Amino acid sequence: MKIIELNVKHTINDAGQLAYEAFYLDGHYHNEHGPAVREWNDAGQLTYESFRLNGGLHNEHGPAVRVWNDAGQLTYEAFWLNDERLSKEKWIAKTQSCVGKVVTIDGKQYKLEEIKNA
């Protein structure tokens, strides 16, 4: 089991509600299991979140940055992998492909590649 110790910073607004939350590892925004940074408005509505690894923007499961207006409507999203901004189409192509992924079967590691028809 891998144990990661993250530092967490919380800011509470005057009403006692969570306004800001950030996870850090070695001084960089970092969270392998969810957003590294989130912000809420005074009404408690989530307005911003970003997914980061070692400070760089990264999310294999969806947009790495999302912004909502005060009514809760999504107004902006951006897709990033390894701190590289991608179009949604390029992000889908990179995250949906198994080419290059490493799998472990019976204790041995294998790197997947595409089989081309002859």
DRENKELO-837617 format. One line per 4 residues: for each residue x, y, z of C-alpha. Coordinates in nm, 2 decimals. Example, Ala and Ser with C-alpha at 12.3 -4.5 7.8 and 13.67 -1.06 7.14 Angstrom:
<atoms>
1.23/-0.45/0.78  1.37/-0.11/0.71
</atoms>
This chain:
<atoms>
0.00/0.00/0.00  0.13/0.34/-0.10  0.08/0.62/0.16  0.09/0.98/0.05
0.08/1.26/0.31  -0.08/1.57/0.16  -0.09/1.91/0.32  -0.44/2.07/0.30
-0.53/2.43/0.33  -0.88/2.54/0.40  -1.03/2.89/0.41  -1.36/2.94/0.58
-1.58/3.25/0.49  -1.75/3.48/0.74  -2.06/3.25/0.74  -1.85/2.95/0.85
-1.87/2.78/0.51  -1.58/2.64/0.32  -1.46/2.89/0.07  -1.12/2.74/-0.05
-0.95/2.41/-0.03  -0.61/2.31/-0.17  -0.40/1.99/-0.14  -0.02/2.02/-0.16
0.26/1.78/-0.19  0.62/1.91/-0.15  0.49/2.27/-0.20  0.30/2.20/-0.52
-0.07/2.16/-0.58  -0.13/1.79/-0.59  -0.41/1.53/-0.55  -0.41/1.19/-0.72
-0.77/1.12/-0.61  -0.96/1.44/-0.70  -0.94/1.81/-0.74  -0.63/1.97/-0.59
-0.80/2.32/-0.57  -1.16/2.41/-0.52  -1.33/2.74/-0.45  -1.69/2.82/-0.34
-1.88/3.15/-0.34  -2.05/3.29/-0.03  -2.37/3.10/-0.10  -2.17/2.77/-0.09
-2.18/2.71/-0.47  -1.87/2.55/-0.62  -1.72/2.80/-0.86  -1.38/2.66/-0.95
-1.18/2.33/-0.94  -0.86/2.22/-1.09  -0.69/1.88/-1.10  -0.31/1.88/-1.06
-0.02/1.64/-1.01  0.30/1.79/-0.88  0.18/2.13/-0.96  0.09/2.06/-1.33
-0.26/2.05/-1.46  -0.37/1.68/-1.53  -0.69/1.48/-1.54  -0.73/1.15/-1.72
-1.10/1.13/-1.62  -1.24/1.47/-1.74  -1.16/1.84/-1.76  -0.86/1.95/-1.55
-1.01/2.29/-1.50  -1.38/2.38/-1.46  -1.55/2.71/-1.37  -1.91/2.77/-1.27
-2.10/3.10/-1.24  -2.29/3.19/-0.92  -2.60/3.02/-1.06  -2.41/2.69/-1.08
-2.39/2.68/-1.46  -2.06/2.55/-1.61  -1.90/2.84/-1.80  -1.56/2.70/-1.88
-1.37/2.37/-1.90  -1.02/2.28/-2.02  -0.86/1.95/-2.08  -0.50/1.89/-1.97
-0.26/1.59/-1.95  0.08/1.62/-1.79  0.05/2.00/-1.79  -0.02/2.01/-2.16
-0.35/2.17/-2.28  -0.54/1.96/-2.53  -0.85/2.00/-2.73  -1.13/1.78/-2.60
-1.09/1.56/-2.91  -0.72/1.51/-2.86  -0.78/1.45/-2.49  -1.04/1.18/-2.58
-0.80/1.02/-2.82  -0.52/1.00/-2.56  -0.73/0.88/-2.27  -0.94/0.63/-2.46
-0.66/0.45/-2.62  -0.48/0.15/-2.46  -0.17/0.19/-2.68  0.13/0.25/-2.46
-0.04/0.15/-2.13  0.14/-0.10/-1.90  -0.06/-0.39/-1.76  0.05/-0.65/-1.51
-0.06/-1.01/-1.57  0.06/-1.29/-1.34  0.32/-1.06/-1.20  0.47/-0.97/-1.53
0.44/-0.62/-1.69  0.34/-0.58/-2.06  0.32/-0.26/-2.27  0.02/-0.26/-2.50
0.06/-0.18/-2.86  -0.18/-0.18/-3.16  -0.20/-0.49/-3.38  -0.21/-0.38/-3.74
-0.39/-0.59/-4.00  -0.15/-0.72/-4.27
</atoms>
